[in-house]
Amino acid sequence: MQKARRQPLNKNRIPLFWKFTIGMVLVVVLFGSINVALVHRIIFSSLEDELQHRSVFMSQVISQRAINYILFDDITALNVLLEEAKSADQTIEYILVCNTDCDILAHTFDGGVPLGLYDVHDRQFKNEIISTHVKFADSQNVIRDISIPLLDGSIGYLRLGVSEDNISRTLNTATTTLLGMILMLVVISLVGTFIFSYLVTSPVKNISSIADNLDLKSIREKKVTFASRYPAEVGKLMKKLPGDEIDILVSRFNDMVSRLQKAYDELETAQKKLIQSEKLASIGTLASGVAHEVNNPLAGIMHCIARIKKYPDKKEKNEKYIELMEEAAVNIESVIKNLLNFARQPDYKKTEVNPRQALENAVSLAGHRLNKENITCTLQRFPENTVIEGNDNQLEQVFLNVILNGIDAIIEKKDDESSFVGKIVANADLLDNKSKILIEISDNGTGVPTEYLSKVLDPFFTTKPVGKGTGLGLSVSMNIIRDHGGDMEIISSPGNGTTIQIMLPVKIQNL
């Protein structure tokens, strides 16, 4: 079971916090700007209307009094009236009275009347009230100029100039207040966004961290971690709130982790059974050889017993027979012990293992078949005192599978070439600054057809006749080697034999 290859992440990423923040700020600024524009327009329109009505009212009040002074040609009193009216209201910039020919009769200017005021109004009707804006060249102040006809314009007109500074100040105050509210909303939004994104991203980050650290080792050792919905700091408080989609995500992720742990346990159990099944198949292949290894010394023992029974008085001869019987019994014990050790159910614990010793044990188990088929199996080059972390029983099974496959390939080639001499050669070298060991087991058998080379590691694939192979040997061996942190590769070509390369990480290398 290999760790799934993750797809590369897009490098151009924006944290969720900033996405929430930018979105929230844009919404607040957009609606704030619309509100400012609407409020500005509403207030300005309202103030304009109010100023218009007030200016017209003041003009009408002043004009009622000014009519009498004009009719009696009392210009001095008229000037006094205009000055008093101007002093009574600070918003009034000027007041002037003119006759029907627009000649100025009285005004409130300290100097002369500005020339621009003469041609401000273009009257179509004498009895209409005219309102317009004027602005003096030396001032930024905007003035509303109201022109009121006196006696329907028969004796002249009164013009009142009212400053619109109050409107500007009111608009500025309202705009400043709204902008302050918008700024406050932005700050509140940032705080809310931080809290919200923290509550949303914390479980996502937790899930991501668990997923990154979820590997075979943690699953095998049952050290998988489950995700939590809320950070520990606010967990007790937030758990009282109703659930949401994030709760569903966390729950589904934890269910997935549980199912993954369960699936791995089931897969590991199935793999153990598969390994044991393949091991039993190998034992079946070795059975005839084991029987021969036992029968030969057993026949010798029976012969010695018969000689002792026939000549019980020949002490010296009987002592030699007893020594031969003991030697034969030791040989039988060694064969049975090796077979039992190989056939036993392993505990699957990994310890310090010498791969050379495991390879030699595998050669010993296949010894009878090698001798029977007149095949030499030699260890030409192997580093001394090299130790890996693994399971010796499983490594023996891998090496034995490879050797038995080599024997079968050589036998097949012998059927075509009767004089052919079979050879199996094992070599090993330390690589990558002595951190790995490469073990190569080569045979000079028939080799693997090119079209089958990519399939030989697949479960249940075999080129052997029915009843001669399960198709699990190399597949099981590959899984065992990968479980040991290594890799296995097959190099072969038809007619030129096969080389199995096994790479394993080295734990200790004593020079």
C-alpha positions as CSV (number, residue, x, y, z in Angstrom):
1,M,0.0,0.0,0.0
2,Q,1.7,3.2,-1.2
3,K,1.1,6.7,-0.1
4,A,-1.1,8.4,-2.7
5,R,0.6,10.9,-4.9
6,R,-0.8,14.4,-4.2
7,Q,-1.5,16.8,-7.0
8,P,0.7,19.9,-6.9
9,L,-1.0,22.9,-5.4
10,N,-1.5,26.1,-7.2
11,K,1.3,28.5,-6.1
12,N,-0.9,31.6,-6.5
13,R,-3.1,31.2,-3.4
14,I,-4.8,33.8,-1.3
15,P,-5.6,32.8,2.3
16,L,-9.3,32.5,3.1
17,F,-9.0,35.3,5.7
18,W,-8.0,37.8,3.1
19,K,-10.7,36.6,0.7
20,F,-13.3,37.2,3.4
21,T,-11.7,40.5,4.3
22,I,-11.4,41.9,0.8
23,G,-15.0,40.8,0.0
24,M,-16.4,42.3,3.2
25,V,-14.5,45.6,2.8
26,L,-15.6,45.9,-0.8
27,V,-19.2,45.3,0.2
28,V,-19.0,47.8,3.0
29,V,-17.2,50.4,0.9
30,L,-19.6,49.9,-2.1
31,F,-22.8,50.2,0.0
32,G,-21.2,53.0,2.1
33,S,-20.4,54.9,-1.1
34,I,-23.9,54.5,-2.4
35,N,-25.3,55.7,0.9
36,V,-23.0,58.7,1.0
37,A,-24.1,59.6,-2.5
38,L,-27.8,59.2,-1.8
39,V,-27.6,61.0,1.6
40,H,-25.5,63.8,0.0
41,R,-28.1,64.2,-2.7
42,I,-31.1,64.0,-0.4
43,I,-29.6,66.4,2.2
44,F,-28.3,68.8,-0.5
45,S,-31.7,68.9,-2.2
46,S,-33.5,69.3,1.1
47,L,-31.2,72.2,2.2
48,E,-31.4,73.8,-1.2
49,D,-35.2,73.8,-1.0
50,E,-35.2,75.1,2.5
51,L,-32.7,77.8,1.6
52,Q,-34.8,78.8,-1.4
53,H,-38.0,79.1,0.6
54,R,-36.2,81.0,3.4
55,S,-34.5,83.4,1.0
56,V,-37.8,84.1,-0.8
57,F,-39.6,84.7,2.5
58,M,-36.9,87.1,3.7
59,S,-36.9,88.9,0.4
60,Q,-40.7,89.3,0.5
61,V,-40.6,90.6,4.1
62,I,-37.9,93.1,3.2
63,S,-39.6,94.1,0.0
64,Q,-42.9,94.9,1.8
65,R,-41.1,97.5,3.9
66,A,-38.9,98.7,1.0
67,I,-41.9,99.6,-1.2
68,N,-42.9,102.5,1.0
69,Y,-39.4,104.0,1.0
70,I,-39.2,103.7,-2.7
71,L,-42.6,105.3,-3.3
72,F,-41.7,108.2,-1.0
73,D,-38.2,108.3,-2.6
74,D,-36.6,108.0,0.8
75,I,-33.3,106.4,-0.3
76,T,-31.6,107.0,3.1
77,A,-34.2,105.1,5.0
78,L,-34.1,102.4,2.3
79,N,-30.3,102.0,2.8
80,V,-30.8,101.8,6.6
81,L,-33.5,99.1,6.1
82,L,-31.2,97.1,3.9
83,E,-28.3,97.3,6.4
84,E,-30.5,96.4,9.3
85,A,-31.9,93.4,7.5
86,K,-28.3,92.2,6.5
87,S,-27.1,92.6,10.1
88,A,-30.0,90.6,11.4
89,D,-29.0,87.5,9.4
90,Q,-25.3,86.5,9.0
91,T,-26.2,84.3,6.0
92,I,-27.2,87.3,3.9
93,E,-24.2,88.4,1.8
94,Y,-25.9,91.5,0.2
95,I,-29.2,93.2,-0.5
96,L,-29.8,95.7,-3.3
97,V,-32.8,97.5,-4.7
98,C,-33.0,98.6,-8.4
99,N,-35.6,100.4,-10.5
100,T,-37.2,99.0,-13.6
101,D,-34.2,99.9,-15.7
102,C,-32.0,98.0,-13.3
103,D,-30.4,101.2,-11.9
104,I,-29.2,100.5,-8.3
105,L,-31.2,102.6,-5.8
106,A,-29.7,101.2,-2.6
107,H,-27.4,98.4,-1.6
108,T,-25.4,97.0,1.3
109,F,-21.9,96.8,-0.3
110,D,-19.2,98.8,1.3
111,G,-17.9,99.8,-2.1
112,G,-19.5,99.8,-5.4
113,V,-21.8,97.0,-6.6
114,P,-19.7,94.3,-8.5
115,L,-20.2,94.6,-12.2
116,G,-21.2,90.9,-12.5
117,L,-24.4,91.4,-10.5
118,Y,-26.0,93.7,-13.1
119,D,-26.6,91.1,-15.7
120,V,-27.3,88.1,-13.6
121,H,-31.0,87.8,-14.3
122,D,-32.6,87.7,-17.7
123,R,-36.3,88.5,-17.1
124,Q,-39.0,87.4,-19.4
125,F,-41.8,88.5,-17.1
126,K,-41.7,91.4,-14.6
127,N,-43.7,89.7,-11.9
128,E,-41.7,86.5,-11.6
129,I,-39.4,85.5,-8.8
130,I,-36.0,84.5,-10.1
131,S,-33.4,82.4,-8.3
132,T,-29.8,81.7,-9.5
133,H,-26.3,81.2,-8.2
134,V,-23.5,83.8,-8.4
135,K,-19.8,83.6,-7.5
136,F,-17.4,86.5,-7.1
137,A,-14.0,86.3,-8.7
138,D,-12.1,86.8,-5.5
139,S,-14.2,84.3,-3.4
140,Q,-14.9,80.6,-3.4
141,N,-18.2,81.2,-1.7
142,V,-21.4,80.3,-3.7
143,I,-24.2,82.7,-3.3
144,R,-27.9,82.2,-4.0
145,D,-29.3,85.3,-5.6
146,I,-33.1,85.9,-5.2
147,S,-34.8,88.6,-7.3
148,I,-38.2,89.7,-6.0
149,P,-40.4,92.1,-8.1
150,L,-41.7,95.2,-6.2
151,L,-45.4,95.8,-7.0
152,D,-45.2,93.2,-9.8
153,G,-42.1,94.9,-11.1
154,S,-43.8,98.3,-11.7
155,I,-41.4,100.2,-9.4
156,G,-38.3,97.9,-9.5
157,Y,-36.8,94.8,-7.9
158,L,-35.2,93.7,-4.7
159,R,-32.3,91.2,-4.9
160,L,-31.1,89.2,-1.9
161,G,-27.8,87.2,-1.9
162,V,-27.7,84.4,0.6
163,S,-24.5,82.4,1.3
164,E,-24.7,78.6,0.8
165,D,-21.8,77.9,3.2
166,N,-24.2,76.4,5.7
167,I,-25.2,73.8,3.1
168,S,-21.6,73.0,2.4
169,R,-20.8,72.7,6.1
170,T,-23.9,70.6,6.8
171,L,-23.0,68.3,3.8
172,N,-19.4,68.0,5.0
173,T,-20.5,67.2,8.5
174,A,-23.0,64.5,7.2
175,T,-20.4,63.1,4.8
176,T,-17.7,63.0,7.6
177,T,-20.2,61.2,9.9
178,L,-21.1,58.7,7.2
179,L,-17.4,58.1,6.4
180,G,-16.7,57.6,10.1
181,M,-19.5,55.1,10.2
182,I,-18.2,53.3,7.2
183,L,-14.7,53.2,8.7
184,M,-16.2,51.8,11.9
185,L,-18.1,49.2,9.9
186,V,-14.9,48.3,8.1
187,V,-13.1,47.8,11.5
188,I,-16.0,45.7,12.8
189,S,-16.0,43.8,9.6
190,L,-12.3,43.0,9.9
191,V,-12.8,41.8,13.5
192,G,-15.8,39.8,12.5
193,T,-14.0,38.4,9.4
194,F,-11.1,37.4,11.5
195,I,-13.3,35.5,14.0
196,F,-15.4,34.0,11.2
197,S,-12.4,32.9,9.1
198,Y,-10.6,31.6,12.2
199,L,-13.6,29.4,13.0
200,V,-13.9,28.3,9.4
201,T,-10.3,27.8,8.5
202,S,-9.2,26.2,11.8
203,P,-10.9,22.8,11.1
204,V,-9.8,23.0,7.5
205,K,-6.2,23.5,8.5
206,N,-6.6,20.8,11.1
207,I,-7.9,18.4,8.4
208,S,-5.1,19.4,6.0
209,S,-2.5,18.8,8.7
210,I,-3.9,15.4,9.6
211,A,-4.1,14.5,5.9
212,D,-0.5,15.5,5.4
213,N,0.7,13.4,8.3
214,L,-1.6,10.4,7.4
215,D,0.8,7.7,6.2
216,L,1.2,4.0,6.4
217,K,3.3,4.2,9.5
218,S,0.7,6.1,11.5
219,I,-2.1,3.8,10.2
220,R,0.0,0.7,10.9
221,E,0.8,1.9,14.4
222,K,-2.8,3.0,14.9
223,K,-1.7,6.6,15.7
224,V,-4.1,8.3,13.3
225,T,-5.5,11.6,14.6
226,F,-9.1,12.7,14.2
227,A,-10.1,16.3,13.3
228,S,-11.9,18.6,15.6
229,R,-14.6,21.2,14.6
230,Y,-13.5,24.0,16.9
231,P,-10.1,25.0,18.3
232,A,-9.6,23.9,21.9
233,E,-9.7,27.5,23.1
234,V,-13.4,28.0,22.1
235,G,-14.5,24.4,21.8
236,K,-16.7,24.3,24.9
237,L,-18.5,27.5,24.0
238,M,-19.0,26.9,20.3
239,K,-20.2,23.3,20.7
240,K,-23.4,24.8,22.2
241,L,-24.2,26.4,18.8
242,P,-26.1,24.6,16.1
243,G,-24.1,22.7,13.6
244,D,-23.3,23.6,10.0
245,E,-21.6,22.3,6.8
246,I,-18.1,22.4,8.5
247,D,-19.4,20.1,11.2
248,I,-20.5,17.7,8.4
249,L,-17.1,18.0,6.7
250,V,-15.3,17.2,10.0
251,S,-17.6,14.3,10.7
252,R,-17.2,12.9,7.2
253,F,-13.4,13.2,7.3
254,N,-13.3,11.4,10.7
255,D,-15.5,8.7,9.2
256,M,-13.1,8.4,6.3
257,V,-10.1,8.1,8.6
258,S,-11.9,5.4,10.6
259,R,-12.8,3.5,7.4
260,L,-9.2,3.9,6.1
261,Q,-7.9,2.4,9.4
262,K,-10.4,-0.4,9.1
263,A,-9.6,-1.0,5.4
264,Y,-5.9,-1.1,6.1
265,D,-6.4,-3.6,8.9
266,E,-8.5,-5.8,6.6
267,L,-5.9,-5.4,3.8
268,E,-3.1,-6.2,6.2
269,T,-4.9,-9.4,7.3
270,A,-5.5,-10.4,3.7
271,Q,-1.9,-9.7,2.8
272,K,-0.7,-11.8,5.7
273,K,-2.9,-14.7,4.5
274,L,-1.7,-14.2,1.0
275,I,1.9,-14.3,2.1
276,Q,1.3,-17.4,4.1
277,S,-0.5,-19.0,1.1
278,E,2.4,-18.3,-1.2
279,K,4.8,-19.6,1.5
280,L,2.8,-22.9,1.7
281,A,2.9,-23.1,-2.1
282,S,6.7,-22.8,-1.9
283,I,6.8,-25.5,0.7
284,G,4.9,-27.7,-1.7
285,T,7.5,-27.1,-4.3
286,L,10.2,-28.0,-1.8
287,A,8.4,-31.1,-0.4
288,S,10.1,-33.7,-2.6
289,G,13.5,-32.2,-1.9
290,V,12.8,-32.2,1.9
291,A,11.6,-35.8,1.7
292,H,14.9,-36.8,0.0
293,E,16.9,-34.8,2.5
294,V,15.2,-36.8,5.3
295,N,15.0,-40.2,3.6
296,N,18.7,-40.5,2.9
297,P,20.0,-40.0,6.5
298,L,17.0,-42.0,7.7
299,A,18.0,-44.9,5.6
300,G,21.5,-44.6,7.0
301,I,20.1,-44.7,10.5
302,M,18.1,-47.8,9.8
303,H,21.1,-49.5,8.3
304,C,23.2,-48.7,11.4
305,I,20.4,-50.0,13.7
306,A,20.3,-53.3,11.7
307,R,24.1,-53.7,12.0
308,I,24.1,-53.1,15.7
309,K,21.2,-55.6,16.2
310,K,23.1,-58.2,14.2
311,Y,26.5,-57.7,15.8
312,P,25.8,-56.4,19.3
313,D,29.1,-57.5,20.6
314,K,31.3,-55.5,18.2
315,K,31.7,-52.5,20.4
316,E,34.1,-50.4,18.2
317,K,31.9,-50.9,15.1
318,N,28.8,-50.1,17.0
319,E,30.3,-46.9,18.4
320,K,31.0,-45.8,14.8
321,Y,27.4,-46.7,13.8
322,I,26.1,-44.6,16.7
323,E,28.2,-41.6,15.6
324,L,26.9,-42.0,12.1
325,M,23.3,-42.2,13.4
326,E,23.8,-39.0,15.5
327,E,25.2,-37.2,12.5
328,A,22.3,-38.3,10.3
329,A,19.8,-37.3,13.1
330,V,21.4,-33.8,13.3
331,N,21.0,-33.4,9.5
332,I,17.4,-34.4,9.7
333,E,16.8,-32.0,12.6
334,S,18.5,-29.2,10.6
335,V,16.3,-29.8,7.5
336,I,13.1,-30.0,9.5
337,K,14.0,-27.0,11.6
338,N,14.7,-24.9,8.5
339,L,11.4,-26.0,7.0
340,L,9.5,-25.3,10.2
341,N,11.1,-21.9,10.6
342,F,10.1,-21.0,7.1
343,A,6.6,-22.4,7.4
344,R,5.8,-20.8,10.7
345,Q,3.4,-17.9,11.0
346,P,5.7,-14.8,11.4
347,D,5.0,-12.2,14.1
348,Y,5.6,-9.5,11.4
349,K,7.7,-7.5,13.9
350,K,10.8,-5.9,12.3
351,T,14.1,-6.4,14.0
352,E,17.7,-6.1,13.0
353,V,18.3,-8.6,10.2
354,N,21.4,-9.6,8.2
355,P,20.2,-10.0,4.6
356,R,23.2,-12.2,3.8
357,Q,22.0,-14.7,6.4
358,A,18.4,-14.6,5.1
359,L,19.8,-15.3,1.5
360,E,21.9,-18.2,2.7
361,N,18.9,-19.7,4.5
362,A,16.9,-19.4,1.3
363,V,19.7,-21.1,-0.7
364,S,19.8,-23.9,1.9
365,L,16.0,-24.5,1.6
366,A,16.3,-24.7,-2.2
367,G,19.5,-26.8,-1.9
368,H,18.0,-30.2,-2.9
369,R,16.3,-28.8,-6.1
370,L,19.6,-27.0,-7.0
371,N,21.6,-30.3,-6.6
372,K,18.9,-32.3,-8.3
373,E,18.9,-30.1,-11.4
374,N,22.7,-29.7,-11.3
375,I,22.4,-25.9,-10.8
376,T,25.1,-23.9,-9.0
377,C,24.1,-21.0,-6.7
378,T,26.9,-18.8,-5.5
379,L,27.2,-15.6,-3.5
380,Q,30.0,-13.9,-5.3
381,R,30.0,-10.5,-3.6
382,F,28.2,-9.4,-0.4
383,P,29.1,-6.7,2.1
384,E,29.9,-8.1,5.5
385,N,28.0,-7.1,8.7
386,T,25.3,-5.3,6.9
387,V,22.1,-5.0,8.9
388,I,18.7,-3.8,7.9
389,E,15.5,-3.3,9.8
390,G,13.1,-6.0,8.7
391,N,11.5,-9.5,9.1
392,D,13.9,-12.3,8.5
393,N,11.2,-14.8,7.7
394,Q,9.7,-12.6,5.1
395,L,13.1,-11.8,3.5
396,E,13.8,-15.5,3.3
397,Q,10.5,-16.0,1.5
398,V,11.4,-13.3,-1.0
399,F,14.8,-14.7,-1.7
400,L,13.4,-18.3,-2.0
401,N,10.7,-17.1,-4.5
402,V,13.4,-15.6,-6.7
403,I,15.7,-18.6,-6.5
404,L,12.8,-21.0,-7.3
405,N,11.7,-18.9,-10.2
406,G,15.3,-19.0,-11.5
407,I,15.4,-22.8,-11.1
408,D,12.2,-23.1,-13.1
409,A,13.5,-20.9,-15.9
410,I,16.8,-22.9,-16.1
411,I,14.9,-26.2,-16.2
412,E,12.8,-24.8,-19.1
413,K,15.9,-23.9,-21.0
414,K,17.5,-27.3,-20.2
415,D,14.5,-29.0,-21.9
416,D,15.6,-27.2,-25.2
417,E,19.4,-27.6,-24.6
418,S,20.2,-30.8,-22.8
419,S,23.9,-29.9,-22.3
420,F,23.0,-26.5,-20.8
421,V,24.6,-25.7,-17.4
422,G,22.4,-23.6,-15.1
423,K,23.8,-20.9,-12.8
424,I,22.3,-18.6,-10.2
425,V,24.6,-15.8,-9.0
426,A,23.9,-13.4,-6.1
427,N,25.8,-10.1,-5.6
428,A,25.2,-7.1,-3.3
429,D,26.7,-3.6,-3.1
430,L,26.2,-0.6,-0.9
431,L,24.9,2.5,-2.6
432,D,24.0,6.1,-1.7
433,N,26.8,6.7,0.8
434,K,26.2,3.2,2.3
435,S,22.5,4.0,3.2
436,K,21.1,1.4,0.8
437,I,22.0,-2.1,-0.3
438,L,21.4,-3.4,-3.8
439,I,21.0,-7.2,-4.0
440,E,21.0,-8.7,-7.4
441,I,20.0,-12.4,-8.0
442,S,20.7,-13.5,-11.6
443,D,19.9,-16.7,-13.5
444,N,20.8,-17.8,-17.0
445,G,17.4,-19.3,-17.8
446,T,14.9,-18.6,-20.5
447,G,14.2,-15.0,-19.5
448,V,10.9,-13.2,-19.6
449,P,9.3,-12.4,-22.9
450,T,9.2,-8.6,-23.6
451,E,5.4,-8.4,-23.8
452,Y,5.1,-10.0,-20.3
453,L,7.8,-8.0,-18.5
454,S,5.3,-5.3,-17.4
455,K,2.9,-7.9,-16.0
456,V,5.1,-10.3,-14.1
457,L,4.6,-8.3,-10.8
458,D,0.8,-8.4,-11.2
459,P,-1.0,-10.8,-8.8
460,F,-1.9,-14.2,-10.3
461,F,0.0,-13.6,-13.5
462,T,2.3,-16.5,-14.5
463,T,3.8,-18.0,-17.6
464,K,4.2,-21.4,-16.0
465,P,1.9,-24.3,-17.0
466,V,-1.3,-24.9,-15.0
467,G,-0.5,-26.5,-11.6
468,K,3.2,-25.3,-11.7
469,G,2.7,-21.8,-10.2
470,T,0.2,-19.5,-8.5
471,G,1.3,-16.2,-10.0
472,L,1.7,-14.7,-6.5
473,G,5.4,-15.2,-5.8
474,L,6.8,-12.0,-7.3
475,S,3.7,-10.0,-6.4
476,V,3.9,-11.0,-2.8
477,S,7.7,-10.5,-2.8
478,M,7.2,-6.9,-4.2
479,N,4.8,-6.1,-1.4
480,I,7.2,-7.5,1.2
481,I,10.1,-5.4,-0.1
482,R,8.0,-2.2,-0.3
483,D,6.8,-2.9,3.3
484,H,10.5,-2.9,4.2
485,G,10.9,0.6,2.6
486,G,12.7,-0.8,-0.5
487,D,11.9,-1.6,-4.1
488,M,12.3,-4.4,-6.5
489,E,12.9,-4.4,-10.3
490,I,13.1,-7.1,-12.9
491,I,15.6,-6.9,-15.8
492,S,15.2,-9.6,-18.4
493,S,15.2,-10.5,-22.1
494,P,14.2,-13.7,-23.9
495,G,17.0,-16.3,-23.9
496,N,19.4,-14.2,-21.8
497,G,18.2,-14.9,-18.3
498,T,16.7,-12.7,-15.6
499,T,18.1,-10.4,-12.9
500,I,16.1,-9.4,-9.9
501,Q,17.3,-6.2,-8.3
502,I,16.2,-5.7,-4.7
503,M,17.0,-2.3,-3.0
504,L,16.7,-2.1,0.8
505,P,17.6,0.7,3.3
506,V,20.6,-0.1,5.5
507,K,20.3,0.5,9.2
508,I,23.9,-0.5,10.3
509,Q,27.0,-1.1,8.2
510,N,30.0,-2.1,10.4
511,L,33.3,-1.7,8.6
